[in-house]
Amino acid sequence: MKVLVTAASRHGSTLEVAEAIAQRLKTHGIDVEQLPPESVDSLDPYDGVVVGSAVYLRQWADTAKNFVQRFHQDLRDKPSWAFSVGISEVAKGRPEDVHRIGPVAVDGVFHGQKVFPGRYDPSNLNLRERSIGYVAGAVEGDYRDWQEIGQWADEIAQELGA
């Protein structure tokens, strides 16, 4: 069984989540290939796909949206999962509702979807991004729950029959 794990990450937080998912899938004996979305030419070699994106202003990154558009039917035809990572609602203590993030996460393409709180480090952001974080009430910190991320990867492995 071979699974593609791909993610669009602006400042590295989402890429680290994708790496954790890939590593956890490997512990279940799954052959995992991890590539950036723009580097994928075909989904034919894969038995399943996990695609993720950082979320800014409630939207997935363009490279992740383009990936889903390019492989829309393929993702419907094979086991596929999507995850989003962002700071939305982190300040209020709850992640954003997956059905409100990005146009690709709401159209029924994926077998499963998950939203993970991200990491907010203003020193890595440009002025516009820091301003948006300030207005949103984001609090500096790493809100990623590695146990939850690992459990979700375990669920994927179970669904794949690993």
FENBEL-V70520 format. One record per residue. N is the residue number from 1. OMEGA is omega in whole degrees, 0 to 359 (* if undefined). D_FIRST is the distance of its C-alpha to the first C-alpha in whole Angstrom. Layout:
# FENBEL-V70520
n->(N;N)
omega->(OMEGA;OMEGA)
d_first->(D_FIRST;D_FIRST)
This chain:
# FENBEL-V70520
n->(1;2;3;4;5;6;7;8;9;10;11;12;13;14;15;16;17;18;19;20;21;22;23;24;25;26;27;28;29;30;31;32;33;34;35;36;37;38;39;40;41;42;43;44;45;46;47;48;49;50;51;52;53;54;55;56;57;58;59;60;61;62;63;64;65;66;67;68;69;70;71;72;73;74;75;76;77;78;79;80;81;82;83;84;85;86;87;88;89;90;91;92;93;94;95;96;97;98;99;100;101;102;103;104;105;106;107;108;109;110;111;112;113;114;115;116;117;118;119;120;121;122;123;124;125;126;127;128;129;130;131;132;133;134;135;136;137;138;139;140;141;142;143;144;145;146;147;148;149;150;151;152;153;154;155;156;157;158;159;160;161;162)
omega->(180;183;173;170;182;181;174;185;181;183;173;183;181;177;177;176;179;178;178;178;180;180;181;177;179;179;177;179;180;174;185;171;180;182;171;183;183;180;182;180;183;174;182;182;189;175;179;183;171;181;181;178;166;180;175;183;177;181;172;175;182;182;177;178;179;177;181;177;181;187;186;183;178;180;176;187;180;179;181;182;179;173;179;179;180;181;181;177;178;181;180;174;177;179;178;175;184;183;179;184;170;181;184;186;186;188;173;180;191;176;179;181;180;174;178;170;184;178;178;179;184;181;178;189;174;185;180;180;177;179;179;178;179;181;180;180;181;180;181;178;177;186;180;180;186;177;178;178;178;179;179;177;176;178;177;180;179;180;178;179;180;*)
d_first->(0;4;7;10;13;16;20;24;26;30;31;28;27;24;22;23;21;18;18;18;16;13;15;15;11;11;13;11;8;6;6;9;11;14;17;20;20;23;21;18;19;16;13;12;10;8;6;8;11;14;17;20;24;27;30;33;36;33;31;28;28;29;26;23;26;25;22;22;24;23;20;21;20;17;16;18;16;12;12;14;16;19;21;24;26;30;33;35;36;36;39;40;37;35;32;32;31;28;30;32;30;29;29;26;25;27;26;24;21;19;17;19;21;22;25;26;29;29;32;35;37;40;41;37;38;41;44;43;40;42;44;42;41;44;45;42;43;40;41;39;37;33;32;28;27;24;24;24;21;19;20;18;15;15;16;13;10;12;12;8;9;8)
